[in-house]
Amino acid sequence: MSTIFVTGGSGRLGRSVVAGLAAAGHGVISVDRDAIPADQLPAGATQRTADLLAPGEAARLIQETTPDAVIHLAAIAVPFSAPEDVIFSTNTRLAYAVISAATDAGVPKIVTASSPTALGYGSPAGWLPPSFPLDEQTPPKPWNAYALSKLIAEQTVQMFAAAQGDRIRYAAFRPCYVISPEEWEGAPTQQGHTVRERLDDPALSAPALFNYVDARDVAEFLDVLLAKMDTIPNGQTFFVGAKDALATAPLAELFPRFLPGSGPLTEHLTGTSPAFSVDKARELLGWEPKRSWRTELTPAYEGEDTALLNDETHRGLVPAGATSKETA
């Protein structure tokens, strides 16, 4: 059993990561400014409340707990939710404080959360990538403090990997728009809309290019990543997303409405194809997302496009003869 130090463990993603890693048999130490309610703290998990921006606090906690791995999630998690200079300073300082403290303590595996926003979609000046689906080779072009801070977090682990060689293993991951278990049941998502509202109105998901991921799939990805870090090149970055898009129509139909000039780039995104590829995680780690809005949304969504359902049946995601309601 490994002991895993998780920063930001009380957050929307953090709670699922703590629960998932604990359920997988790890000892988990959740560290956040706010505590997880005692009745919600999973068996196998403990927690510390701390301000990791306080000088020496990250180093003190890591040295006291001697973890086998550190997963850094703590950050201001929503773009423009604070002044730009505050977001940039907070997120970059947190990343450097935690990663450097873990490195100094000799923690053998260190992972940081990044964000797909590092690619720069949504820029008011306009944005188009070289191609779709987007992957780890797509050039990053951050246009706001949040996106830039996440790209710097990736570069921070790469910097330490360059200095440490293979003595310590590092990785970064870009989780798509995180949906937590309670949000499938109707709780508001990060932007204040319900999942059902985002499906009913494509304009709500279009700014995020219809990307999403179940928080429990992220926890399972991290469990697999930690197990495989010794066998893959050091300092890797991975997209972590669902196998489909958060949309009831093919992206080839939706993108021309919301992303000017994207038609020729997205005409092959038919059926349920997402805009973000997780092929790197599949190939290097053997990880596969398990959950989609079709299996998790309750009660079952009634507005699903028949063509998409047929495509899912063809690809084996829905049993032949079943309906989306039956598999939800």
Buried (B, 14 or more C-beta within 10 A) or exposed (E): EBBBBBBBBBBBBBBBBBBBBBBBEBBBBBBBEEBBEEEEBBEBBBBBEBEBBEEEBBBEBBBEBEBBBBBBBBBBBEBEEBEBEEBBBBBBEBBBBBBBBBBEBEBBBBBBBBBBBBBBBBBEEEBBBEEBBBBBEBEBBBBBBBBBBBBBBBBBBBBBBEEBEEEBBBBBBBBBBBBBBEBBEEEEBBEEBBBBBBBEEBEBBBEBBBBBBBBBBBBBBBBBBBBBBEEBEBBBBBBBBBBBBBBBBBBBBBBBEBBEEBEEBBBEBBBBBBBBBBEBBBEBBEBEBEBBBBBBBEEBBEEBBEBBBEBBBEEEBBEEEEEBEEBB
